[in-house]
Structures are given as structure tokens and as C-alpha cells.
């Protein structure tokens, strides 16, 4: 395959065939209305129904989470010996006093199996806590909520769906998925930096652009999240500088970083398409890291299946979609490995390297989305991510042809 292939009738026929098959696949893999919704699954994750529990206060008053439907609930898991718990409780008390008349309920679940009833009572008295203190005597709620660190806070909507999870409020909160993403960024940036001269981009330019986008993206993601969920930071202002990946708004971060990168690129007169080409190794490695991060967190989970390679997740056997996506990303990375990949050697026109990555990634998402259980769907069952992937795929195929035509025209003139 050569660059001129993208201008041939054969390429157009192939592109049309791919798009038609993709459109048919969207229809064939559509979910029955209401089937692909994670709200029906009880799990301690954002977007899922909060696991129900019934616990008592030291005075014997009984609270059942499901009976609080119709009210916003904050469930906070804590212990008296926990330093961050001690730091955030006064803030939770202020939130309780400010919003209790508006219907907000705070349930402070003491991990009594790791603590003691006496210590919990003394803690509540010391801090003047007036919201319910519940005793998890046997650790059952800690198990239901897969407690990994204290404190852990769950913001639950009136319909019982978890709006947000904040694990270990504080400036040093960083879990395995976040570490995987940071490692992926570091490895991808090193690979991109090493091969930037292939695309006539100086490594220093790429490095500066990448870190500008990273810093502005992190700030934008945090500030957007804080604007959406101010109560998470009223309870613990120190969380504004937390590394907890659960406290970031991804779309807000991406939008902020793109705007900052475009402004910086224009001011430094960095060519647009060569810059995207030089970043493609980073994007490819990050796609692998995202798949592994989802595997570590349980996000992006698959639909129920009886296949022998199914994995146990959220109480049933499921397609290991995170593994599917990781292998697909590894395949794309192999095909586009700078200077050696089968497709990388043929992507000689500015922009074609990036568009090949975009096209292959969109095709992968279009196909694999059918096996996910957490897909957002339209009323007719079509999966939103598949429609977006098909649109990106069409744009990528068209872009490859246009770039090739432009290169031929310039060479002939």
C-alpha cells in the first residue's frame, strides 16, 4: 500500500464498504431498550446503584439506605484513628448544617470492625457531630463498598445512583488506575519525543506542548469537576490538590488542554498536522494505558456472557472488554510503531500518521463497544459511542484521501 492508494477508486470502494458494514453493525448490535444500563447493577462505582445496607446508630436508631430514596445522600466510611477522617469531619458537619433543611442526608458509617464503638462515640462527641453515626460492626458494608482506604465518600442521587466517589479525600490520594495513566503518559511522551524529528518537530517543542496540555488539562478537569460537585470540596478543601483520578472531569480537561495547545502552537508557529503526527505515539501508548486502567478500576465493563474466557465482575461472568480494548490498542501501536510499523512506514504525508491512528481507533471502538454493558444508548437501542466512532471513522477515511490528493497536487506543481 502506498500513499497514492488513498486517492484510488479501490480505496473509495473499501472506505464505503467499511462504513456500510459499520452502519449495519451498529444496527445489529443495538441493545434492547433499557438493557445496557449500569444503573440496574449494584456496585460502589459512579453511575451504579449504591449497594443497600441497614445499620444502627449507637442509640439503636435504624437506617436503611434504600428507604432514603428521593433525598440526596452522602455516605462516608471512616474510623476514629484515621487522620484524614479527623481532618474532614468538621467540614462534613458544616455541610450537614447548611443543607439538612434542603433534604441532604449524611450517613457516617464507622468501620467498627477496625475500630470500636467506644472510640466512635468519643470521636462523634469530640467533633460535635449531629448527623447519624452508623456502626458497621461486622464489616459487611466495608465489603459491599470494597473499602480500600479511609475515608471513602459516596455522593448518591435521590434515585439511588452514585453520582461520584471520593476515596481518601486529601492531597496524596492516587490509586492504581491513576498510576497506570501516569506511567502511560511518561512512556508515550518518551517514545514521541524520540521520534519527533521524523515529523520535523523539535523534541523540545513537543515536550513543552505536551506538558502545557497536561497541566492545563489537569487544572481544567479539576476546576470543571469542582464546579459540578462543589460539595465534594466543601467537605475537604485540600482535595482541590488531590491526585485522585475520581475528582477529574475528563471532558472539561480535554477541552481545556486542546484550547491551550492550539493557542501555544499558533504562537510558536508549530505546524498543525506534523504536531499531531508527532503526538501519535503518545496517543497510541495512552490508548493501551486506558485499557489497563479500566481493567484495574472495573470501568468499561462487558456484558454478561458464558464464554470460557469471561471474567467475574459485578456479581456475574462478563466479556473482558477492557482486555479486548487493550489488545486492540496494542495492535494499533504495533502497526504504527514509528519507523517500523507496517502502516507507519507508509504514512509519509503530513497528517496521515495521525489520521491512520484515528481511523483504526474509531474502527476498534465501533466493533468492541457492542460487547460493553455500560454503553449509553438512544431510545431505539443504538449505542452513542458507536455512532460517534462511525462518524470519526468516516472523517478519518475522508481525511486520508484529502491529504493524499493535496500532496499529489503540490508535488505536481
C-alpha positions in Angstrom: 0.0 0.0 0.0 1.3 3.4 -1.0 0.2 7.0 -0.2 -1.4 7.2 -3.7 -3.7 4.3 -2.7 -5.8 6.7 -0.7 -6.7 8.5 -4.0 -7.7 5.4 -5.9 -11.2 4.1 -6.8 -10.2 1.0 -4.9 -9.7 3.0 -1.7 -13.0 4.7 -2.1 -14.8 1.4 -2.6 -13.0 0.0 0.5 -13.9 3.1 2.6 -17.6 2.9 1.5 -17.7 -0.9 2.3 -16.2 -0.3 5.8 -18.7 2.4 6.5 -21.7 0.4 5.3 -20.6 -2.6 7.4 -20.1 -0.3 10.3 -23.5 1.1 10.0 -25.0 -2.4 9.7 -23.0 -3.4 12.8 -24.5 -0.5 14.8 -28.0 -1.8 14.0 -27.2 -5.4 14.5 -25.5 -4.8 17.9 -28.1 -2.4 19.2 -29.2 -3.2 22.7 -32.9 -3.9 23.6 -34.2 -0.6 25.1 -33.2 -0.4 28.7 -30.8 -3.4 28.6 -27.4 -1.7 28.6 -27.7 0.4 31.7 -25.4 0.1 34.7 -28.0 1.6 37.0 -29.5 -1.8 37.3 -26.3 -3.1 38.8 -25.5 -2.6 42.5 -21.8 -1.6 42.8 -19.7 1.1 44.6 -18.9 2.9 41.4 -20.0 6.1 39.8 -23.2 5.6 37.8 -24.2 2.4 39.6 -26.9 1.8 42.1 -25.4 2.3 45.6 -25.3 -1.1 47.4 -28.1 -1.2 50.0 -27.5 -1.6 53.7 -29.2 -1.4 57.0 -27.2 -0.2 60.1 -27.9 1.1 63.5 -26.6 4.1 65.5 -25.2 3.6 68.9 -28.6 4.6 70.3 -30.3 1.8 68.3 -31.9 4.0 65.6 -32.0 2.0 62.3 -31.2 3.5 58.9 -31.7 1.7 55.6 -30.1 3.4 52.6 -32.8 2.3 50.1 -35.5 3.9 52.3 -33.9 7.3 51.7 -34.8 7.4 48.0 -35.9 10.8 47.0 -33.2 12.5 49.0 -29.6 13.2 48.3 -27.4 11.1 50.5 -23.7 11.3 51.3 -22.3 8.0 52.7 -18.9 8.5 54.4 -16.9 5.4 55.6 -14.5 6.4 58.4 -12.7 5.3 61.5 -11.7 7.3 64.7 -7.9 6.5 64.2 -7.9 7.8 60.6 -6.1 11.1 60.3 -7.8 12.3 57.1 -11.2 11.3 58.7 -10.4 13.6 61.6 -9.5 16.4 59.3 -12.6 16.2 57.2 -15.3 15.6 59.7 -15.8 19.2 60.8 -16.3 20.1 57.1 -18.9 17.4 56.8 -20.7 18.8 59.9 -20.8 22.2 58.2 -22.3 20.7 55.1 -24.9 18.9 57.2 -25.9 22.1 59.0 -26.0 24.0 55.7 -28.1 21.6 53.7 -30.1 19.3 56.0 -33.2 21.5 55.6 -32.9 21.1 51.9 -33.1 17.3 52.3 -29.5 16.3 52.3 -28.7 13.2 54.5 -25.2 12.4 55.7 -24.6 8.8 56.9 -21.3 8.4 58.6 -20.5 4.7 58.6 -17.9 3.8 61.2 -15.7 0.8 60.2 -16.3 -0.6 63.7 -14.7 -3.9 62.8 -11.5 -2.0 62.5 -12.4 0.5 65.3 -14.6 0.3 68.4 -18.0 1.5 69.4 -16.5 3.5 72.3 -13.9 5.2 70.1 -16.6 6.1 67.5 -18.8 7.6 70.2 -15.9 9.6 71.7 -14.9 10.8 68.2 -18.5 12.0 67.4 -18.7 13.8 70.8 -15.3 15.4 70.3 -16.3 16.9 66.9 -19.9 17.7 67.8 -21.3 15.6 65.0 -25.1 15.7 64.7 -25.6 13.6 61.6 -26.2 9.8 62.1 -23.2 7.7 63.1 -23.8 4.1 61.9 -21.8 1.1 63.2 -20.6 -1.4 60.7 -19.9 -4.0 63.4 -19.1 -7.0 61.2 -17.5 -5.1 58.3 -20.3 -6.1 55.9 -20.8 -2.6 54.5 -17.0 -2.2 54.1 -17.0 -5.3 52.0 -20.1 -4.2 49.9 -18.3 -0.9 49.2 -15.0 -2.6 48.5 -13.3 -0.4 51.1 -9.6 0.2 50.2 -8.8 3.4 52.1 -10.3 5.7 54.7 -12.2 7.9 54.4 -14.2 7.0 51.4 -17.2 9.1 50.4 -20.1 8.4 48.1 -22.4 11.1 46.7 -25.8 9.4 45.9 -28.5 11.0 43.9 -32.2 10.9 45.0 -32.8 7.9 42.6 -30.1 5.9 44.4 -27.4 6.2 41.7 -23.9 7.0 42.8 -23.0 10.5 41.4 -19.4 10.5 42.5 -16.9 8.5 44.6 -14.2 10.2 46.5 -11.7 7.8 48.0 -9.4 9.1 50.7 -10.0 12.8 50.5 -6.7 14.6 50.7 -3.7 15.7 48.6 -2.0 12.3 48.4 -4.9 10.2 47.1 -3.8 8.3 44.0 -5.0 4.8 43.1 -3.7 2.1 40.7 -5.7 3.4 37.6 -4.1 6.9 38.0 -0.6 5.4 38.3 -1.2 3.4 35.1 -2.3 6.5 33.3 0.7 8.5 34.5 3.1 5.7 33.5 1.5 5.5 30.1 1.9 9.2 29.6 5.6 9.1 30.6 6.3 6.1 28.3 4.3 7.6 25.4 5.9 11.0 25.7 9.4 9.5 25.7 8.5 7.5 22.5 7.0 10.5 20.8 10.0 12.7 21.8 12.4 10.2 20.4 10.7 10.1 17.0 9.6 13.8 16.8 12.4 14.7 14.3 10.7 12.2 11.8 7.9 14.7 11.6 10.1 17.8 11.5 9.1 18.7 15.1 11.9 19.6 17.6 11.7 17.4 20.7 11.7 20.5 22.9 8.7 21.9 21.1 6.8 18.6 21.6 7.9 18.3 25.3 6.8 21.9 26.1 3.5 21.4 24.2 2.7 18.1 25.9 3.3 19.4 29.4 1.4 22.6 28.8 -1.5 20.5 27.6 -1.1 18.2 30.6 -1.0 20.9 33.2 -3.9 22.9 31.7 -5.9 19.7 31.2 -5.4 18.7 34.9 -6.4 22.2 36.1 -9.4 22.3 33.7 -10.5 18.8 34.7 -10.3 19.6 38.4 -12.0 23.1 38.2 -14.8 21.7 36.0 -15.4 18.9 38.5 -15.4 21.4 41.4 -17.9 23.5 39.5 -20.1 20.4 39.1 -19.7 18.9 42.5 -18.8 21.8 44.9 -20.0 19.8 48.0 -17.1 17.3 47.5 -14.6 20.2 48.2 -16.7 22.0 50.8 -16.2 18.8 52.8 -12.5 18.7 52.2 -10.9 21.8 50.6 -7.5 20.1 50.5 -8.9 17.7 47.8 -8.6 20.5 45.3 -4.9 19.5 45.0 -5.6 15.7 45.2 -4.3 13.3 42.6 -7.3 11.1 43.0 -8.5 10.4 39.4 -12.1 10.3 40.6 -12.0 14.0 41.1 -11.5 15.0 37.5 -13.9 15.9 34.8 -12.4 14.3 31.7 -14.3 16.3 29.0 -13.5 19.6 30.8 -9.9 18.6 31.0 -9.7 17.6 27.3 -11.4 20.8 26.2 -9.1 23.0 28.3 -5.9 21.2 27.1 -6.9 21.4 23.4 -7.5 25.2 23.6 -4.2 25.7 25.4 -2.3 23.6 22.9 -3.8 25.3 19.9 -3.0 28.8 21.3 0.6 27.7 22.2 1.0 26.1 18.8 -0.1 29.2 16.9 2.1 31.5 18.9 5.2 29.3 18.4 4.2 28.6 14.7 4.2 24.9 15.1 2.7 23.2 12.1 -0.6 21.6 12.9 -0.5 18.2 11.1 3.2 17.5 11.9 2.5 18.2 15.5 -0.4 15.7 15.6 1.7 13.2 13.8 4.5 13.6 16.4 2.0 13.1 19.2 0.5 10.0 17.7 3.0 7.6 19.5 1.8 9.2 22.8 -1.8 8.8 21.9 -1.2 5.1 20.9 0.5 4.3 24.2 -2.2 6.1 26.2 -4.8 4.0 24.5 -3.1 0.9 25.9 -2.9 2.6 29.3 -6.6 3.5 29.3 -7.5 -0.1 28.7 -5.3 -1.3 31.6 -6.6 1.5 33.8 -10.2 0.4 33.1 -9.2 -3.2 33.9 -7.8 -2.1 37.2 -10.8 0.1 38.1 -13.6 -2.1 36.7 -14.8 0.7 34.4 -15.7 -0.1 30.8 -17.0 -3.5 31.8 -18.5 -6.0 29.5 -21.9 -7.6 29.0 -22.8 -10.9 30.6 -21.6 -14.0 28.8 -21.0 -17.7 29.2 -17.8 -17.7 27.1 -14.9 -19.6 28.7 -12.7 -16.5 28.9 -15.3 -14.5 30.7 -14.2 -12.7 33.9 -16.1 -12.4 37.2 -17.1 -8.7 37.7 -20.0 -7.1 39.5 -21.5 -10.4 40.5 -21.5 -12.2 37.2 -19.4 -13.5 34.3 -18.7 -10.8 31.8 -16.9 -10.1 28.5 -13.4 -8.9 29.4 -13.9 -5.8 27.3 -11.1 -3.9 29.0 -8.7 -6.7 27.8 -10.2 -6.6 24.3 -9.6 -2.9 24.1 -6.1 -3.2 25.5 -5.1 -5.8 22.9 -6.7 -3.7 20.1 -4.7 -0.7 21.2 -1.5 -2.8 21.3 -2.3 -4.0 17.8 -2.7 -0.4 16.6 0.5 0.6 18.4 2.4 -2.2 16.7 1.1 -1.2 13.2 2.0 2.4 13.9 5.3 2.0 15.7 7.4 4.9 14.4 9.7 3.8 11.6 8.9 0.1 11.9 5.2 -0.4 11.9 3.6 -1.8 8.8 1.5 1.3 8.3 3.9 3.8 9.9 6.4 3.3 7.0 3.7 4.3 4.5 2.4 7.3 6.3 4.6 9.9 4.6 2.2 12.9 4.1 1.7 15.3 7.0 -1.3 14.3 9.0 -1.6 10.8 7.5 0.1 9.1 10.5 -2.4 10.7 13.0 -5.4 10.0 10.8 -4.4 6.4 10.5 -4.4 6.1 14.3 -7.7 7.9 14.5 -9.3 5.7 11.9 -8.0 2.4 13.4 -9.0 3.5 16.9 -12.5 4.5 15.7 -13.0 1.2 13.9 -11.9 -0.7 17.1 -14.3 1.2 19.3 -17.1 0.8 16.8 -16.7 -3.0 16.9 -15.8 -3.6 20.6 -18.5 -1.2 22.0 -21.1 -3.9 21.2 -19.7 -6.1 24.0 -19.9 -3.5 26.7 -22.6 -3.4 29.3 -22.2 0.3 30.3 -23.0 1.8 26.9 -25.1 4.9 26.8 -27.9 4.2 24.3 -30.6 6.1 22.4 -34.3 5.1 22.8 -34.0 2.7 19.9 -31.1 0.9 21.5 -28.3 2.3 19.3 -25.1 2.9 21.2 -24.0 6.5 21.3 -20.3 5.6 21.4 -20.7 3.5 18.2 -22.4 6.4 16.4 -19.6 8.8 17.4 -17.0 6.2 16.4 -18.6 5.7 13.0 -18.6 9.5 12.5 -14.9 9.7 13.4 -14.2 6.7 11.2 -15.9 8.4 8.2 -14.0 11.7 8.9 -10.7 9.8 9.1 -11.2 7.9 5.9 -12.1 11.1 4.1 -9.2 13.0 5.6 -6.7 10.4 4.4 -7.9 10.8 0.8 -7.9 14.6 1.0 -4.4 14.8 2.4 -3.1 12.4 -0.2 -4.7 14.4 -3.0 -3.2 17.6 -1.6 0.2 16.1 -1.5 -0.1 14.9 -5.1 -1.2 18.3 -6.3 1.7 20.0 -4.5 4.2 17.6 -6.0 2.8 18.1 -9.5 3.1 21.9 -9.1 
